[in-house]
Amino acid sequence: MDEDQRWLINCLNASLDPNHQVRAFAETSLQQASLQPAAVLLKQYIKKHWNEDEEGFQHPVVPGSVKSSIREILLTSLDDSNKKISTAVGVAISTIAAYDWPDDVPGLLPFLISLVNDQTKLNGVNGALKCLALISSDMDDAMAPKLFPVLFPCMYTIISSPQVYEKYLRCKALSVIYNCTSMLGAMSGLYKTETRALIFPMLQPWMEQFSSILKNPVPSEDPDDWSIRMEVLKCLNQFVQSFPDLFVTHFSVIMGPLWSTFVSSLQVYEHASVQGVEDSYDGRYDSDGAERSLESFIIQLFEFLLTLFGSSKFVNLVAKNVKELVYYTIGFLQMTEQQAHTWSLDANQYVADEDDNTYSCRVSGVLLLEEIATSFGNEGIDAIVDSIKRRIIESQQLKDTGSETWWRLREATLFALSSISDHLLQSEVTGPAIGNILEQVLTDDAATATEEYPFLHARLFSSVAKLSSVIGKHVTEHFLYAAIKTVGLNVQPLVKVGACRALCQLLPDTTSGIGQQYALGLFSSLIDLLQNASEETMHLVLEALQAAVKAGHEVMDSIEPIICPIILSLWASHVSDPFISIDALEVLEAIKNSPGCTHLVVSRVLQYIGPILSNPHQQPEGLVSGSLDLVAVMVKNSSIDVVKSVFQVSFDSVVRILLQSNDHSEMQNATQCLATFIFGGKQDILAWGGDPGFVMRCLLDVASRLLDPDLESSGSLFVGSYILQLILYLPSQMAQHVKNLVTALIRRMQSAQFVGLKSSLILIFARLVHMSVPHVEHFIDLLVIIPAEGHRNSFAYLMTEWTRHQGEIQGAYEIKVTTSALALLLLTQHAEQGSINVQGHLIKSETGITTRSRAKKAPDQWTVIQLPAKILALLADALLEIQEQVDGDDENSDWEEVNDSEEQEFVNIAEATSHSRPTYEYLEAMAKTFDKDVESDYEDELLSANDPLNEMNLVNFLVDTLRKFSASNREYFEHLAQSLTKPQQRAIGLMLRQRGAS
């Protein structure tokens, strides 16, 4: 039974009391309580019926006379002694103010200010402050100039008078100041002078008041004090973010008091939250719904410190205290009594809180440490390492003296170490030093009893996983086999969670794999864990299982019959969960790739999913789509005989699904499935179906449906990859259908709703351009004779879309193919190009910041240029982008040596032989930089593998094309170059000089 229910029962019992006074008091209390939901209903009524222009308005509108009466009654109710009622009334008044103030109720602000200034009626002060807090939180830039000059002095009086106003009221006044400062910050972009004029006179007196609030040590079990400090920190945070230039000169006033608050709050936090011997007010709120807990105050403190360290104007001011700051921050990372209780009962929650960075002091503290490491570099890392050493020594001293809580500080220190491991490992000096410290700690703590210190042992495993690269091999091997043993022991689940984390990292790093005597036991333990895991821990166990499969490949053929059916069953039961199902698929793929397991797994999977794909309409939601994913996994990186066996079982079903299904997920996965078949089987797939003509007709029927302009874009999302496989691997069969294919591609592109779909179709056209070499002009002629609705012809439409979206195309292969195809089109100098105008560059606005309303009134405007000029600009942009990747921050770059004196007519730039000529090595570096793409996945491989264009040196190709273009028609080339920006001209000029020299 909660407090409200208990209060209600007590009041109802008291209303039956024979004592008249008791009965009268209870009846009055019940009457007041009934007013609160009435006020809430009134707010809803105002929202629906007050203003006809309001979204969601419902007739009838409130008559003017009724509005006046409601406003009068509400204003007189603001001083109600019941805080919940006054809050509800304040909400209603602030809602009305958004519609009526100042035009219809010019006296609202004076009335509220008069209530605030009447020190004899503190209930009225309370109600008025609540109302002003709500109004100020929802004001616009028209209301702000009217409110600020009146509110600032009034709120200052309250905040500076602790002898008159209690902390709760001063806290409310600070929330008003925070709202006003936030609004000023939002306005400062357009009204810099005006906002600075409003805020500047107030800074010094406000800083003095903030200092007086923060300077005293933080008291225990005083949520009112924590709340007022929290509001001060929110205001300071807003000052730093919005007015750093003004605030930086006053910051020295705050530094000492801020440090006092930070240091003294740790002891309070340790007593209340970590040890649980004092009340932390966790999970409690005031009458306005604001959290009053100690943790919410500490988190706000960390947020302000994060803002300081993230600001270039303030970071150096706090640098001198960085070592002590890190030292105390580690103390805040200690596990609270509540966290220990919750995680002991629920390992699932432990995993979720660790992985998802939930709202807590631990997470906020780690974020601050990461910011320090980023902002100060080696100096910050040294400060962290020094503090870690100090905390390890302290925790050891606590352990030696018999303290029962020594492990909390040790766990917090290891947590800090693991959380910033990426920063530490990047330091050549710090990494080995940390390794030496960590090895000793790990060795000592591993000897403690797991059942006595489960959280510490879980952290030991996690720390080894994070920092294995700086730990000696003998230590990592010890923890690897300890983790293998632990997942099978009867210990707390959270310890097994730590062991799984260690397995995920250490198993892939082992060079010799795991012996049979360990492998069988490990698989047995992980399967047992898997069958009892909840969703959060299931991901981790599956990841560990995948690592175990790859490391234990020697025994996989013997345990495949046991493990595979379990994973298949788990996959099917979680097929609608994208995370779990993908994890399960990756485990199945790892088993399939193990020696001697491929045919066993494929056969088992086909037996399982064959009936599903044959009867798709009778399956649970998501199972058909997931089964298609599984088919693709079986084909991926498989030998031709495996591809054939999968094709023969599932091809007809996949085609049928694509031609009949309206489920977009099924269509997408089936499309990728067919693309995988073509990629894996190439020409051979035509014979696998018995009748090559029938298979080809099926493939063309699928293409026809996916390119249907009336099909929703989501269903056609992967048609680009599918068509690409057809034209790459079945070129002779597709050649006779090129005109129909081009027509369908254009119609599909015109109805496409997703930019991603358009980009994939542009890639197909680009590949067709390359396939038409050396007669690219013939391909243009084909596009010219094909009509396109709303455009001169298909070529005009295609180039309009292509040039608009070229900059949005992603992926090294895609960029390489489309960019080089544009160069080929330009080189033709086809007459049709000169008659096409396309979108040029954005015309910059001169009206300051673009707000939503301004964007509606004045949408973006673009120049219009001829197609050849646009193509040349796009080619120059491609060279610029590659060059930027090569140079990075290299101030001695060849590129930068092109000086302004060389920015003359383009012909002179192209013919120049100055010392600014780039070296051959530089051009090679550009090519290598472009080809060095991010880690590609199988979908990327489908697009690029076995395509000779993927081996193209794009830089050399572009330079050769531009040289040919310049040589064939120099006058036209120079004319087009005049429309380029100076950087674009330099990019092309630099390349032509190199090519001319070589």
Protein Blocks (a to p, Z undefined) as FASTA:
>chain_A
ZZklmmmmmmmmmmmpfblklmmmmmmmmmmmmmmmmmmmmmmmmmmmmpmkbghiacdd
ddfklmmmmmmmmmmmmmpfblklmmmmmmmmmmmmmmmpmklmmmlmmmmmmmmmmmkl
mmlmmmmmmmmmmmmmmccfklmmmmmmmmmmmmmmmmmmmklpcfklmmmmmmmmmmmm
mmmmmmmmmmmmlmmmmmmmmmmmmmmmmmmmmmpccdehilklmmmmmmmmmmmmmmmm
mmmmlmmmmmmmmmmmmmmmmmmmmmmmmmmmmnopacehgoiacfkopafbfklmmmmm
mmmmmmmmmpmklmmmmmmmmmmmmmmmmmmmpccfklmmmmmmmmmlmmmmmmnopadf
klmmmmmmmmmmmmnmmmlmmmmmmmmmmmmmmmmmmmmnopaklmmmmmmmmmmmmmmm
mmmmmpmklmmmmmmmmmmmmmmmmmpcfklmmmlmmmmmmmmmmmmmmgcfklmmmmmm
mmmmmmmpccdfklmmmmmmmmmmmmmmpmnlpafklmmmmmmmmmmmmmmccfklmmmm
mmmmmmmmmmmmmmmmmmmmmmmmmmmmmmmmmmmpmklmmmmmmmmmmmmmpghklmmm
mmmmmmmmmmmmmmmmlccehklmmmmmmmmmmmgopafklmmmmmmmmmmmmmmmmmmp
ccfklmmmmmmmmmmmmmmnmmmlmmmnopamlmmmmmmmmmmmmmpmkbcfklmmmmmm
mmmmmmmmmmmlmmmmmmmmmmmmmmmmmmpcbfklmmmmmmmmmmmmmmmpcblmlmmm
mmmmpccehiablmlmmmmmmmmmmmmpgcjklmmmmmmmmmmmmmnopaklmmpccdfd
ddddfebjadfklmmmmgcddddddfklmmmmmmmmmmmmmmmmmnmmafkbfklmpcfk
lmccfklmmmpccfkbccfklmmmmmmmmmmccdddfklmmmmgopaklmpcfklmmmmm
mmmmmmmommlmmmmmmmpcfklmmmmmmmmmmmmmZZ
